């Protein structure tokens, strides 16, 4: 039983790490957007207001992907192991009772 619980914790930690890889995409995208915005403002300073507003909206939308990944990683680390561990323990308990009942039925059938 300890091995099964350890495997659940390991799988949740691995899943959280993979989910956090999604944080790389928004970082690269936002850096690229800010760099291009600075380049445009350098060429045409009179467009500063509209370019900055559009850039900030784009960065906010891109950041939601990273935030979703963070929420999923936190859920996988703190919530999922407890839920899965409790279900595993109850499943093992139920199966033990079932095995005992089958053994008793077999004993009573073959005196």
Secondary structure as GFF3:
##gff-version 3
##sequence-region A 1 111
A	DSSP	alpha_helix	2	20	.	.	.	ID=ss1
A	DSSP	alpha_helix	22	43	.	.	.	ID=ss2
A	DSSP	three_ten_helix	45	47	.	.	.	ID=ss3
A	DSSP	alpha_helix	48	78	.	.	.	ID=ss4
A	DSSP	alpha_helix	80	109	.	.	.	ID=ss5
###
